[in-house]
């Protein structure tokens, strides 16, 4: 077994980053949702349904996608995902009611996102030494957050100049072309591959490999799943409603700017979270992120000016983005990398449930009260509960 140079690893990492840059179209939903409410007269809850279903399917299909990519390799799974995701966006151009759009964007694009996301992160992590798991995971998943920097203004421009139907058609074509091209560059390392390590530094082994059947019987799996759910709800609620929040709390019609701010700091959080966890440890980083986000949620109802909303959105983006580096790296630490695709996919379903709870919580509260204040408090309490549970997360005992 020889140590090999890692040019291929970086190529795969950049391709995986590219895939997530396209899948991040999901994060422009706050802008699309506002247009559905303003232009087509949908309620906040109705306009949130396609996004909710897409997020939920993304999470649960990641289990199947992760298992298939562990078995057949990431390229074919990412290709299938890209075709489904782009097709769902194209078909959404012809969806005139919430039920049809739940099918096109929610189900078809959600299936595609699940396969694409499952193929990207695990294969990149497998090319690098354990010390870099957090950083590499952060770089790859940064693509989804970074995408809103260009997708947000682009979507706002398309909606303003071409309408909802043509916006979906353009985004669908962009997704099909981009995802197919990036998918062709994905591959797992060959058998016997050992990543390059800096001189005079010993090679560190990855954690012992658990099958998914063994993993789900452990307490760390249950705690990681619960903390993912509790911590991601706040961010997912804001992603689905931030443009409407800007209008309600500050009378700001250019809410797409907050989508971009959220994206920039979401991206930064993914990279910083990975680096931080490699430095101070996974659970210490999780605890820090949860507490900061909880305090931010409790303060969010008082953010009634544009500068304050920008500041609160930045903190929310940093904290939410960090989760996407921390949880896959912790999964690899605790349960190994051989079955990382399916193992992380199972833990990622906690995020999927949050994708239902967060947008629904925000939509229902806004429809009933006209503000999002109650939803901020609920999200903050969930984060504090997650912080409490983090204290009990320990590496699993050796499997028998």
N, C-alpha and C positions, 0 to 999 in steps of 0.2 A: 504493500500500500504506500503510494508516494504522494508527497505534497505537490499540488499542481497550482499554477497561476490562475488567477480568478477573473480574467477578462470576460469569460462567458458569464460568470456570475453577475457582473455589473451590467452586461447587455440584457440579461434576463430581468434584473432589477429595474432597469429603465423601461423595458417593455411592459412590465407589470405596472409601473408608475403610469405609463401611457394609457393602459387599459382603465385604470381608476380615474384618470383625467376625463375619460369619456363617460364612464358610469356615473360620474359626479353630476351629470345632467339632472339626476334626482334632486340635487340640492337647489335647483332653480324653482322647485315647486311652489315656494312661498309667493313667487312672482306670478306663476301661472294660476295659482289658487285665487289670488286677488282679482285677476282678470275674469276668472269663472264667476266670481261673486258679483263683480261690478258690471260685466258685459252680458253675461248669460243669466244673471239673477239666481244663481245657486246659493244655498245657505253655506255658512262656514263649515258645518259638519259635512254636507254633501260634497263640497269642494275638497275636503280633506280625505274622503274615502279612497280615491285611487292611490294617493300617496301612502295611506295607511296599509292598504293591501299589498302594495309594491314592497314596502319595507318589511312587512311580515313574511311575505314569500321569499324575499331576498335572504332573510335569516334562516328560514327553515329549509330552503332548497340548498343552502350552503352545505348542509350536512350531506345530502346526496352528491352535490358537486365535489365536495372534498373527498368523499369516498371514491368517486369515479376518477378524480385526478390522481389520487394515490395509486390507483390500479392501472389506469390507461395513459397517464401523463397529462400535463396541463394544457397542451396545445389544442387538442380536439375539444376539450371541455370548454375552453375559452372561446373557440370558434362557434360552438353551438350557442353559448351565452350571448355572443355578439350579434348573431343573426336574430335570436329571439328578442333581445333588447331593442334593436333598431326597428324590427318589424312592429313591435308593440307601439313604439312612438309614431310610426307611420300610420298605423290603423287608428290611433287616437285622433288623428286629423278628421276622421269621419264619425267620431263619437259625439252625439248631440245631447246625451243625458248621462247622469252619474252612473247608472247601471252599466251602460256600454263602456264607459271609460274605466270603470273598475276592471272590466274584462280585458280591455286592450292595454292600458298602462299598468293597472294593478297586477293582473295575472300574467300576461305575456311578457311585459317588460320586467316584472318582478322575477319571473323564472329566469330570464336572461341575466339579470343582475346577480342572482344566486350562483349561477354557473361561472360567470365571469369573475366575481369576487373570490369564489372558492379556489379558482385556478391561480390567482395572481400572487398572493402573499406567501403561501407555503412553499412554492417552488423557489422563490427568491431566497427565503430564509435558509433553505437546504444547501445553498452554495457558500455559506459563510460560517465562520467559527462561532461558538456559543456566545463569546463576549460581545458580538455584534448583532445578536438577534433583535434587541430592542431598536437599535438604530436602523437596521435594514427594514424591519416591519414598519417603522415610522416613515421612512422614505417612500415605501410602496403605497401605504394607505394615505400618504399626504396628497396623492393625486386626486382623490375624491374631494377633499377639502379645497385644494388649489383650483379645481375645475370651475368652481363658482365665480372665481375672479374674472374669467372670460365668459362663462355661461350666463351669469347674472345680467351683465349689461347687454349681452347679445340677445338673451330672451326678452328683456325689457324693450329693446329696439324692435325686434321682430313683432312682438305683440302690438306695439304702438303703430308700426307702419304696415303690417301685413295681416294682423288678426290671429286668433287662436289656431285656426286650422292650418295656415301656412307655417306657423311657428312649429307645430308638431312635425310637419313634413320635413322642414329643414333640419331639425334636430335628429329626426330618424335617419336621414341620409348621412349626416355627419357621424352618427353612432355606427351605422353599418360599415362604412368605409374605414373609420379609425380602428374599430375593434377587430375587424378581420386582419388588418395589417399588423397590429401589435400582437395578436394571438399567434401568428406564425413564428414569432421570435421566442416563445416560451418553451422551456425544456427543463427537466430535472437533471441533476448532476449524474454522471455515469457511476456504475457500481465501483466501489473501492476509492471513490474520490475523497480527498482530504483537503479542506480549504487552507489557503496560505495563512501562516501565522507570522507575526513580526519576529525578527531574530531575538534570541535569548528569552523568548516567552514560551512556556510549555503549552502544548496542545491541551485544551480543556474539552472534556467529553460532554456531549449533550446529556440531558436527563434520561433515565431509563425509559424505554419505550413501553407504553401502555396501549393495549387495544381499546377501542371505544367501549366495549363491554366491561373491561376492567376499570376504566376511568369513571364511568357513571356510578360505580359502587363506592367511590371515595368521597369523603367529606369535602376536600378542596374543590371538587367539581361542583358540588351543590352550592358552595359559598361563592365560587366564581360566577356561576350562572345567576344567582340572586343579586350579586353586586353589580353585574353588568346591567341587569334590568333596572335596578334602583338608580344607577348613576346616569344611564343614557336617556332616561325619560325627559329630563330638562332640556337637553340639547335637541332632541328630536321634536319636542314641542315648539321650540323657537324656530327651528329650520322650517317647519310647516306653516308658521304664522308670523314670522318676523316682519314681513311687509305690512300686514294688518296691524301689528302692534305699533309700528312707527306712526301709522295714521291715527290710531286711537289715543296713544299716550302723548304724542308730540305734534299731531296735526301735520305730519310729514308725508307728503305724497310720493316722494322719491325713495320709498322703502327698499328698492332694489340695491341702494347703496349699502344698507345694513346687510343684505345678502352677501355682498362683496366683502365687507368688513368681517362678517362671520367666517367666510371662506378663508381669508388671509390668516386669521388667528387659529382657525380650525387646522389649517395646514401646519402652521408653526407649532401648535400643540402636539401634533403627531410626531414631529421630529424631535422637539424638546422633550416630550414625554418618554420617547425611546431612549434618548441620551441620558435623561435623568434616572430612569430605572436601571440602566446599565451601571450608573454611578452609585446611587444610594440604595438600590434594591427595589424589587417590584412592589412589594406590599407597602413600603414607606412612600413610594411615589403615588400609589393608589390612594392612600389615606390623605396625602396632601391635596391631591386633585379633588377628591370628594368634598373636603371641608371648604376649599376655596369656592367651588361651584355652589355649595349650599348657601354660603353667605351671600353670594351674588344673587341667587334666586330670591332670598328674603328681602333683598334691597330693590329688586327689579321693578316693583310697582311704583317706586318713588322716582324712577327715571323718566321725567316728564319734559325733557328738553333734548335737542339733537345731540349736543356733546355728551350728555349723560348716557343716552341710549347707545352711542358709539362705544363709550367706555364699557358699559355693561355687556354689550354684544361681544366685544373683544375678549373680555374675561371668560364669557360663556364659550366662545370658540376655542380658546386655549384649553380649557378644562375638558370640554367634550372631545376635542381632537386627540388629546393625550390617551384617552381610553383605547383608541385603535392601535396604538403601539404597545400599551401595557398588557392588554389581555392576550393577544397572540404570543407575545414573548413569555408571559407567565405560563401559558399553556405548554409551550415548548420546554420551558424549564422543568415543569412538574411532570409532564407526561411524554416527553421525548419528541423527536421529529419524524420518525418513521410513519406514524399515522396522524401527523399534525393536521392534515386537511380535514379529515372527518372529526377529529377530536376538537379542533377549534370551531368547526362548524356546529357542533352540539352546544358548546359554550356560547357561541354567537347567537343562538336562538333566544337567549336572554335579551339581547339587543332587539331582536325581532318583536318580542312581546312589548318592549318599551316603545317600539315603532307604532304599535296599536294604542297603547295607553297614552303616550305623550300628545300626539295630534288630536286624539279623541277628547282628551281632557281639556286641551286648549280650545277646541271648537265648541264643545258643549258649554263650557264656562262663558265663552264669548257670546254665544247665542242666547244664553239665559240671563246674563248680567250686563252685557255690553262692554265688559273689560276682561282682562286675563289675570286679575289680582289673585283670586283664589287658586288658580292653577300654579302660580309661582310658589305659593306657600306649600301646597301639596308636594311639588317637585323638590323643594328644599328639605322637607321632612324625610322624603325618600332618600335623599343624598346623605343625610345624617345617619339614618338607619344603615345605609350601605357602609359608611365610615366605621360604624360600630362592628359590623360583620367582618370588615377587613382585618381587625385585630385577631380574628380566629383563623385566618387563612395561613396554613402551614403546608410545606411540601408533603406529598403523600408518602406513606410507608412503602418500602420496597414491595413490589408485587410478588406473590408466591407462585 
